[in-house]
Amino acid sequence: MSDLPKRVHFHEEGPREGFQIERETFPLAQRAALVNALSETGLEEIQVASFVSPKAVPQMADAEALFEAVKRKPGVRYDSVWLNERGFERARACPGVHVTGRIALYASDAFALRNNNCTAAEMRSRVNGWLDRYAEVGVPMERALVMAAFGCNFEGEVPPARAITELVWADRACRERGFTLPRVYLADTMGWANPQSVRRLVGMLREALPEAEVGLHLHDTRGLGAANVLAALEMGVSHFDSSVAGLGGCPFAGHGEAKGAGNICTEDMVFLCHEMGIETGIDLDALVEAARLAESIIGRTLSGRLMHAGTLAHYRDRQATARSS
């Protein structure tokens, strides 16, 4: 346990990934209210929306209006996702969007074809174009992510070296343009990871790119999300993508993930960290209330556990009161 980080950073993706996957388009005021509630929890980074085709993703057609409706809190970064030049320019033109350079790669050709209509190698070509564009307009690089790093529902087992090779390539491509890649993410897009594979890939990635910080994008598809986070924490990983109330999931992952568990649940993982003595800077009670708001908006029971069971604070307070009386 000596490698546990002292502080963990959670990148909240629920407002974007959660609402984007729903068939229903929810009122802008409700989505803005959730972002505003999350802003008051101590989270430092919230992914609000995606700038994508309204025909393909009608749930995100009003991205600009949503950013305008959000009550931005100082110290909180409000970011977004884009897939093409038009989306990138929309994000850059929208007030309040924190724009940084991010690239995504694939460890699985089968998933790349399904998700982006290209092979993993073809995705590298697209990424080269994005890196040139970021350098051209002065957008700082923040991170590279490799999807299906632990396995693929369409291709099966993915050799660990494939994910590492993609991120090593990304690091080299950045250096060729005169800038560094500060953070590299392994994404368990379809819920194949287990604690052993998390430890193995994190270790391999650190050996390959010792100067880059490692982050994880984990899904709880098959119930191993918390176990995988714990394994990563024990490796000293301190950056995680997560979604309030467990919102989200990949619509192109197959085997019903779009109808089942999504990303690791932010409040549950914050609770895990706090119980282990790891700081997050997050007000857990406020985050639980935000999760309950998300559930009320969606209108069905969501996968987060803590918002239903509650924290241990009440029980500990009652025990302390009993001892003092």
Beta strands, then each sheet from edge to edge (+ up, - down):
strand 1: 9-12
strand 2: 45-51
strand 3: 77-82
strand 4: 101-106
strand 5: 141-147
strand 6: 183-188
strand 7: 213-218
strand 8: 239-242
sheet 1: 1+ 8+ 7+ 6+ 5+ 4+
sheet 2: 2+ 3+
end
